[in-house]
Amino acid sequence: MRSTNEQLCVLCFATTFFHLIISIDIDTFAGTIPYIVNAMLLGAMGSLMLSCAVLLVVSWVTIVDGGKAKTTPDWATKFSRISFGLILFTEVVLAFTECIITGDNGAYDGSIDAVKGFLFAGVAASWATVCAKYGMKIAAMLKGGAADNKQSAQIQKFM
């Protein structure tokens, strides 16, 4: 298994690569990149960015609940994999479906767009809840421990 730093680098590299491709023809006016490819790449970029946030929250869960071995709890691993899959499905597959329905002309289908928004918001809200819960746990750990340490005080301030 790769470290969190390596996973973040891969996610950021993929996001940058997709952005590079989209930058060739941003609004697809020149016709070099079909709109359907542009929509799917934009969806992939959005899913990769939310996946970075999920990965960081899983790291917090590992810090708090990982024990001395620092192993990620099973629920966090399963939930993150389900979230990655759901985000990717939501942003890429539904973007493809939306382009097929609307005729690849850049229009939005309200029903599909609403489903995309609700699924994306549901995943983001659930991980924001986990983030808040474990952020408070880390802040309490820092408060109860070595609060005289400058680094602990600074981390506690940001928590």
C-alpha positions as CSV (number, residue, x, y, z in Angstrom):
1,M,0.0,0.0,0.0
2,R,1.3,3.4,-0.8
3,S,1.7,6.1,1.8
4,T,-0.7,9.0,2.0
5,N,1.8,11.4,0.5
6,E,2.2,9.1,-2.5
7,Q,-1.5,8.8,-3.0
8,L,-2.0,12.5,-2.8
9,C,0.8,13.0,-5.4
10,V,-0.9,10.6,-7.7
11,L,-4.3,12.2,-7.3
12,C,-2.8,15.7,-7.8
13,F,-0.9,14.5,-10.9
14,A,-4.0,13.0,-12.4
15,T,-6.0,16.2,-11.7
16,T,-3.2,18.3,-13.3
17,F,-3.0,16.0,-16.3
18,F,-6.8,16.1,-16.9
19,H,-6.6,19.9,-16.6
20,L,-3.8,20.1,-19.1
21,I,-6.0,18.2,-21.7
22,I,-9.0,20.4,-21.0
23,S,-6.8,23.5,-21.4
24,I,-6.2,22.6,-25.1
25,D,-9.8,23.7,-25.8
26,I,-11.4,25.0,-22.7
27,D,-14.9,25.7,-24.0
28,T,-14.7,23.2,-26.8
29,F,-15.4,25.9,-29.3
30,A,-12.5,24.9,-31.6
31,G,-13.7,21.4,-31.8
32,T,-10.4,19.8,-30.9
33,I,-11.9,18.1,-27.8
34,P,-15.5,16.8,-28.0
35,Y,-17.8,18.2,-25.4
36,I,-18.5,14.8,-24.0
37,V,-14.8,14.2,-23.3
38,N,-14.5,17.6,-21.7
39,A,-17.5,16.9,-19.4
40,M,-16.1,13.6,-18.4
41,L,-12.6,15.1,-17.7
42,L,-14.2,17.9,-15.6
43,G,-16.1,15.2,-13.7
44,A,-13.0,13.2,-13.1
45,M,-11.2,16.3,-11.8
46,G,-14.0,17.0,-9.4
47,S,-14.0,13.5,-8.1
48,L,-10.2,13.4,-7.7
49,M,-10.3,16.6,-5.7
50,L,-13.0,15.3,-3.3
51,S,-11.0,12.1,-3.1
52,C,-8.0,14.0,-1.8
53,A,-10.2,15.4,1.0
54,V,-11.5,11.9,1.8
55,L,-7.9,10.6,1.8
56,L,-6.9,13.2,4.3
57,V,-9.9,12.5,6.6
58,V,-9.1,8.8,6.5
59,S,-5.6,9.7,7.7
60,W,-7.1,11.5,10.7
61,V,-9.2,8.5,11.5
62,T,-6.0,6.3,11.3
63,I,-4.2,8.7,13.7
64,V,-7.0,8.6,16.3
65,D,-8.3,5.0,16.0
66,G,-5.3,3.2,14.4
67,G,-3.7,2.1,17.6
68,K,0.0,1.6,17.9
69,A,0.1,-0.2,14.6
70,K,-1.5,2.8,12.9
71,T,-3.8,0.7,10.8
72,T,-6.9,2.2,9.2
73,P,-10.1,0.8,10.7
74,D,-12.1,-1.4,8.4
75,W,-15.1,0.9,8.4
76,A,-13.0,3.8,7.2
77,T,-11.4,1.8,4.4
78,K,-14.7,0.4,3.2
79,F,-16.5,3.8,3.4
80,S,-13.7,5.5,1.5
81,R,-13.7,2.9,-1.2
82,I,-17.5,3.2,-1.5
83,S,-17.2,7.0,-1.6
84,F,-14.5,6.9,-4.3
85,G,-16.6,4.7,-6.4
86,L,-19.8,6.7,-5.9
87,I,-18.0,10.0,-6.6
88,L,-16.4,8.6,-9.8
89,F,-19.8,7.2,-10.9
90,T,-21.6,10.4,-10.1
91,E,-19.1,12.8,-11.8
92,V,-18.0,10.7,-14.8
93,V,-20.7,8.2,-15.7
94,L,-23.6,10.7,-15.1
95,A,-21.7,13.4,-17.0
96,F,-21.5,11.0,-19.9
97,T,-25.2,10.1,-19.6
98,E,-26.1,13.8,-19.4
99,C,-24.1,14.5,-22.6
100,I,-25.9,11.6,-24.4
101,I,-29.3,12.8,-23.3
102,T,-28.8,16.5,-24.2
103,G,-27.1,15.8,-27.5
104,D,-23.5,16.7,-26.7
105,N,-24.2,20.4,-27.1
106,G,-23.2,21.7,-23.6
107,A,-26.8,21.8,-22.3
108,Y,-27.7,20.5,-18.8
109,D,-30.4,18.0,-18.0
110,G,-32.0,19.2,-14.8
111,S,-32.8,15.7,-13.5
112,I,-29.4,14.3,-14.0
113,D,-27.7,17.4,-12.7
114,A,-29.8,17.3,-9.6
115,V,-28.9,13.6,-9.0
116,K,-25.2,14.5,-9.4
117,G,-25.5,17.4,-7.0
118,F,-27.3,15.4,-4.3
119,L,-24.9,12.4,-4.5
120,F,-21.9,14.7,-4.5
121,A,-23.2,16.7,-1.6
122,G,-24.2,13.5,0.3
123,V,-20.7,12.1,0.1
124,A,-19.1,15.5,1.0
125,A,-21.5,16.0,3.9
126,S,-20.8,12.5,5.3
127,W,-17.1,13.0,5.2
128,A,-17.4,16.5,6.6
129,T,-19.2,15.0,9.6
130,V,-16.4,12.4,10.1
131,C,-13.9,15.2,9.7
132,A,-15.6,17.3,12.4
133,K,-15.9,14.4,14.8
134,Y,-12.2,13.3,14.4
135,G,-11.0,16.9,14.4
136,M,-12.6,17.4,17.8
137,K,-11.0,14.2,19.0
138,I,-7.6,15.3,17.8
139,A,-8.1,18.7,19.5
140,A,-9.0,17.0,22.7
141,M,-6.0,14.7,22.5
142,L,-3.7,17.7,22.0
143,K,-5.4,19.6,24.8
144,G,-5.0,16.8,27.3
145,G,-1.4,16.0,26.3
146,A,1.6,18.2,25.7
147,A,-0.1,21.6,25.4
148,D,3.2,23.4,26.3
149,N,4.7,22.3,23.0
150,K,4.5,25.1,20.4
151,Q,3.6,22.7,17.6
152,S,0.8,21.1,19.6
153,A,-0.6,24.5,20.5
154,Q,-0.5,25.6,16.8
155,I,-2.2,22.4,15.7
156,Q,-4.8,22.8,18.4
157,K,-5.4,26.4,17.3
158,F,-6.2,25.2,13.7
159,M,-8.4,22.4,14.9
